[in-house]
Amino acid sequence: MGEIRDFKSGRPQPPRDAVPRRLAAIVVGDIAGYSRLMQLDEEGTHARVKRTERDLIEPTIAEHHGKLIKTTGDGFIAMFDSPVEAVRCSIVIQQNMIGRNAAIARDHWIEYRIGVNLGDIIIESDDIYGDGVNVASRLEGIAAPGDVFISGGIYEQIKHKMVCGYESLGDKKVKNITDPIRVYRVLPDAAAYQRTRRRRESILLTLLGLTIAIIAGGVLWYLLAQPRGKQAELAQAPPSPAASPAVQPPVPAPSQSSSPVPAAPIQQASPQPAPSASPAAELPEPEMVSLKGGSFSMGSNDDPSERPIRRVTVRPFAMGKYPVTVREWNACAAAKACSFTASGKDDVPVTNVSWSDAKQYVTWLAERSKKPYRLPSEAEWEYAARGGSQSKYWWGDQMQPGHAGCKDCGGDSTAEQPVKVGSFKPNPFGLYDMGGGVDQWVEDCWHRNYQGAPDDGAVWTGGDCGSHVIRSGSWKNDARYVRPASRDNYDTNVRYPTHGFRVALSP
């Protein structure tokens, strides 16, 4: 049998069953109003779009372990092995675009619409094909500017792995796709998610109130419509067990403890708990541990980002004994100085905090306490985490239970929050949870390695200040993140469910 050739190029084609296929998360982005922007300023728009692709789109996709398939003039298509990373990448792009647009006029904003789908695709050397791509493209087409729309398949994969919100938009029929698509809108801000849930509760309660009012109105109309003799007869008649629901005792109002209709959605969508401290209450100041400072070898050879190992001298300072807790954070939220109210028990670390959020807290704490609270530098954090040791972990070179909260340390990595602060042994400096628990923001901008880093323990600025350094690893990470030398980074203004922080204090 002769070989099959493409009718246009004449090149040999592989048999149908040899076409490479795979399951992947596909992200499709497109600039809303691109034609209008080009009419306003063709050269300027083109230059800004290319700069955005070079400085934001391409590196963000790479940092989230994705592959940029192609750019399309006013958009892009990317492929990811992980649905979680695909959605994280999409959130980072959208939230960074907010910052980029802040300094320019509204009618010149570049705003992406993004669709994310999980599907089986055909892979070629420079492109991907299939319904998986088409669905992602259709989701992008119905998304509002600045939004991320995901399919039901993506939602099922990430719903318990990211504590952002998801607004169900129901099944949508889209062009050239046979079956309706279940669509969700991603709400990256936890506070926005809570507002959406409370709005749904309000709608349900309003509908319930209207239903009760209609029933009561019907009963009143029925009684008034009867002849006078009949009304008196009805008034004197004893109640019957078989009476119609229309003449039963009044239904309790929805604000009371009982409910006349099934209310599971309302119970599940409970509003956020009230802050545990009010602005007038005593300031819940973090407990601090004074450190005398000293010299140590910072870094390791375990990861390229931790090289070169170098000698660093840290001045005396104080470090928070624990990560900042929900109770401490909510005092700031109650004072309207922090941008959201955290949920969870008072004594667990606050989570889902961006670097910018952490800066809001330390600024407020410094102003209220009249003390120079701040985020620690990266060098200070590692010095404190080591507790005077130079081993792989502060307790030695082998992982041991009872020392840290992480996925490989015997903890529950599926839990929505870490355990309360101080649940594990302190390090030799008397600091708790300096490894595991929550990822912890530090002041430094991200640098890929330590080439050119200061050796005096100071904050390292410059570099990529769109991202900042995080340390410690979290309860969802494996043991390699618990090492004092381990370092990572995340976008400055983006919240993530495992991110928290602790404070430092200058002498």
N, C-alpha and C positions, 0 to 999 in steps of 0.2 A: 504494500500500500504506500503511495507517494506521500511525501511530507506536506503538511498544511502550510500555506503561505498567506501573509496578510495581503488583501487585494489592493491596498494603496501602496505600501512600501515594497512589497514582494519579499519581505524578510520571513524566514521560517518561524512558525508559531508553535509553541509547546502544545501538547495534547491538552484537552479541556481539564482532565483530572490532574494535570501537572501545574495548573495556575496557582501561584502561592496565595493562600488565604489565611486569615487569622482573625481572632476576636480582639477588638481594641476599643479604647475610648477615643472618640473623635471630637475635636473642638473646632468649630467653625466660627470665625469672627468677621464682622463687616462694619464699616463706618456708616452710621446713620447720616443721611443728608449729604453724602459725599459730593454729588453733582452741584448742590447749592454752594458748598464750600469752595469748589473749584471755580464757580462763577464769581464768587466774591474776591478770591485771590488765588489764581491758578498756581503760580510759582511758589508762593508762600505755603499754600496747603500741601503741595507736592513735597516740599522740603520738610515740613513738619511731620507728614505721614511717614516719610522715609526715616526720619530721625527717631520717631516713635518705634518703628519696626526694629531699628538697629539697637536702640538703647533700652527698650522695654520688652517688646514682643519676643524677639529672638532669645535674649538671655533668660527671660522668665520661663519660657518653654524648656530651655536646656536645664535650668536649675531644678525644675520639677520633673526631670527625667523623661521629657517628651521629645518628639522629633517634629520639627517644622517641615511639613510636606511642601508647601508652596505659599507664596504671597500672591494676591490677586488684584493688585492695584489699590483697592480700597478695603482689603480684608486679608485673611490668612486661613489656612487649614493645618491642623497639627494632630498628631497621633500619640497616644499614651498607653503604656501597659497597665497603668493603675487608674481606675475611675476617680479615686480620692485625689491623686496628683493632678488629674485633668481639671477637676473642679477647683482645687486650690489654686492652680495656675490661672484659671479664669477669674477668680475673685481678686487675685493679686493684680492682674491687668486692669480690671475695672476700678479698683480702689486707687491704684496709682494714677489712672487717668483723671480722677477727681482732683488730685493735687496738681497735675499738669495743666488742667483747665482753669484752676483758681485765679491765675494771674492775667487771664485774657478775657476779652468781651464775650458775652454769652453766645452771640451769633457766630463766633469763630471756634467754638468748642469742637474738639474731635471726640466723639462718643461712639464706642463700639457696642454692638449687639452681639451676644455670644450664645451659641447653642452647643450643647454637649450630649452625645448619644453613645451608647454601647452597642456595637454591632459587628457582624461578620463582614469583612471587607476583602477586596481583591487588591493585592499589592503589586505595583510595578516599580521600576527603578526610580521614577521621578513623580509618581502620583498614586493615589488610591481611589478605588471605585466601589460601588455597591450601595444597597439601600441604607447601610449603616451611615455612610457619608451623606446620603440624600436626606435622611431624617434629621441629622445634625444641622444641615443647611436650612431645612424648613423650620426648625426650632429657632435658629438665629433670625429667620425672616419674620417671625411673629413676636420676637422679644422687643421690649421697649429699649430705647437708648440707655446704656448704662446697666442693663439687666443681664443676668445669666439664666437661661432656661435649660432645664435638663429633662431627659426622658425618664419614664418610669423605670427602665432598666438601670440607669445610672443611680436613681434614687434608692433603689433596693440595695445597691452595693455600698452606698455611703451613708445611709440614714443613721446608723449607729456609730459612725466613725468620725463625724464632724459635728460639732455642736453649733452649727449655724442653723438658721431657720429655713424651712421649706414651705412655701405656700402652694397648695394643690390648686391647679387651674382646671382640673378635670380632663376629660378626653377631648382632644382637638382633631378635627378632620383637616388635613393639609393637602396641598396640591400634589398629585401624582403618587401619593402613598395610599395604598388600598385600605388599610385598617386605621382607625383613629389612634392617636398617640396620647398616652397619659403624660401630662406636662406638669412640671413643678418649677416655680420661680425660687431661686436661691436668695435667701436673706442673710448676708454674711454678718450683719450686726445682730448680736444676741438681743439687744434692747429692741431692735426693730421687729424681731421675731415675737417678743412678748407683746409688743403693741398690736401686732397682727392678731395674735391669739385673743387678746382682750377685746379687740374690735369684733371678732367672731362671736365671743360670748355676749357682747352687747347686742349684736344683731339677733342672736337666738333668744335672749331674754325679751327683747322688744317684740319679736314675733309671738312669743309665748304670752306676753301681756295683751297683745292685740287679740289673740285667740280667746283668752279669758273674757276680755271686754265684749267680744262678739257673742259668746255664749250667754253672758249675763244680759246683754241687750235683747237677745232672743227670748230669754225667759221672761223679762219684763214686758216685752211686746205681747207675748202669749197671754200673760195674766191680764194685761190691760184690755186685750181684745175680747175677753170673755164678758157675757152679760153680768150685771151686778149680782144677780142671784147665784150664778155659777161661781163668781169670785168668792162670795161668802161661803159657798159650799166647799170650795177648794181650801179656803183658809181654815175651816173647821175640821176638815177631814184629817185623820191621823196619818202620819207618814207610813208609807208602804215599803217593805223591803225591795219590792220590784219596781220602785219608782225609776223614772227616766233619769239619766245623768243630768238632764237639763234642770231638774228640781232638787239635786243633791245639795248639801251644804256648800257654801262658797269654797272655791279652790284656793289654797294658800298662795299668797303672792310669791313671785320668784325669789324675792330677797329673803324669805324665811328658810328654815332649815330643811323642811320637806319640800318635795317637788312633785307636781302632778303628772309629769311626763318623764320618760327615760332621759337621764341627764348625763350619761357617761362622757360625751364630748366636752361638756362644760366642766365636769369634775377633773378631767385629764388636763384641760387647758387652764389650770389655775393661774391667777395673776401672780406676779413676782412678790416674794415676801417683802414686808416693810423693812427698811433699814434697821439694823439693830442699835443704831446710835443716832441721836438727833444732833443738830448743830449746837444746841445748848448743853448737851451732855458732856461729861468729862472726856477729853481727848484720849482715845485708846492708842497710846504711843507704843510702837514696837519695842520689845525688850532687846537691848543691845549688849554685845560682848566686846570689850576693849581688847585690841590686839596691838602688841608693841612694835610690830613691823620687823623687817629683817631681809636678808637675801636668800634667794632660792633659785633652783634651776627650773625655768618655765618652759613648758612644751614637752613633746615626746617624739619618738620616731614611729609611732603607731599609725599616723595619718599625715599626708603631705601638708595639710593645713596647720599642723602642730609643730612644724619645723621652721627654722632651725632652733634647737634647744639653746637657750641663752640664759645668762645670769641676770637676774632682775632684783633690784632693791626696792622694798616697799616701806613707806613711812608709816608711823603709828596711825591707826584709825579704829573706828568701831564698826562692827558688822551686825546686822540683824541676827538674833539668835535663831529665828525661824523665818521662812518665807512670809510675806505679808498675807494675813488671813482675810477671810470674808468679812469678819466683824470690823477689822481695821479699815478695809477698803470701803465698806458701806458707811462708815462715818464720813468719809470724803464725799461719797455719793449723796448722803443726806444734806451735806453742806452745799450741794450743787456745784462742787468743784471737780468731781469726777463724773464721767459721761454716762455711766450706767450703774444700775444696782445689781450686785452679784447675788446669785442664788446659792443655796447650799448651807451647811451647818457653819456656825460662827467660827469654829476652830479648824476648818480645813483651809488650805491655801486658796486664795482667789485665783481663778483661771480665766481663760479667754481674754487675756489682756494684751494689747499691743504695746510696743515700746513707747508710743506717744501717750497711751493711757498711763503707763508707769511713771512717765515724766510729770503728768498732771498730778498724780498722787504725791510724789516727793516734793513738788513745788508747794502744794497745799500744806503738807505736813511741816515743811520748813517755815512757812509763813505763820501757821497756827502755834507752833511750839517755840518759835524764835531760836531754833537750832539749825545748823547747816546740814540737814538731811539731803541725800542725793542717791543716785544709783552708783554702785561700786564700779571701778574700772575693771577691765578684764584681768589685769595682773593682780589686783587686789582680790578678786574673786578666787583665782586659782591659788594664790597664797593662802587664803582662808580655808579653801576646800582641802588642801593638802594637810593642814594641821601639823606642819613641821616634818611631814614624811616626804620621801621621794619615790615611793613605790607606785605600782599601777593604780591601786586604790589606797585611800588613806590608812586602811587597816592591813594592807599587805598586797601581794601580787595575785592572790586567788579570790574569786568571788565567794562570799560567805553570807549565809542568811542572817537576817536581823540587823543588817547595817544600812540598807537602802530600799526604797520602794521602786521597783522596776519589773518589767515583764519576766526577766530571768531570775529575779530575786525572791520568788515565792509569793509575789503579790498578785492581785486581780487586775490584769491589764484590760479587762472588758468593763470595769467600773467606769461610771460617768465622771467621777471625781476622785482625786487621790485621797488617801487616808489623812486623818488629822495631823497637824504638825507635831513633831516630837514623838512620833510613834516608833522611831528607830533610835539606835544608839547615837550619841553625839560623837563628833570627831575629837581629837586631842585638844582642840581649841575651845571645846564646849559649844560648838555650832551643830545644829540639827539639819538634816535633809540637804546637805551639801553634795548632792548626787542622788538622782531619782526624785520622786515626788512630783515636782513641776519643773519644766524648763524655766530658766531664770535670766531675765534681761540684764545686760550690763550697759554702761554708758557708751562703749566704743563703737565706732563705725566698723563695718565688716572689711577685712582684708583677707586675701586668700591664703596667706601664710605670714610668718613673722619677719620676713625680710624688711628691714628698716624700722622695726617696732621700737618704741622707747624702752630704755632699760631702767627707768626710775619709777615704774609703777603708775605713770600718768595715763590719762585717757588718750587713746590713739584716735584722733579725728582724721579727716581726709578720707581718701579711698571711696568706697561705695557707701555713702551715707543714706542711700535709699534703703539699705539694709543695716541692721545692727546685730551685734553678737548676742547669742543665747548660750547659756551654760547649764550644766547639771543633768540633762536628760530628764525624762518624765516617767510616770508609772506605766506608760504605754510603750516606752522604748526598751531595747535590750541592754544587757550589762555594759556593753562597750561605751555607751553614752554616760554611764555613771562615773567613769574615770575623771579625776580632777583636770586632766589635760584636754579632755574632749571639748570641742568647740563646734558651733554651728551658727547659722544666721537665718534671719527671717525679715520680711519686709516691715519697714518702720511703722507704717500706719495700719497694718493688717492684724486682726485678732485671730488667734488660733486656740483651740480648746485645751491644749496642754501647757500654754505659756503663762507664767506668773513672774514673780520677782521678789527680791528682798532689798532692804535699804542699807546704806552705809552712812556714816556720820564722821565728818572731819573733826579733829580735836579742837 
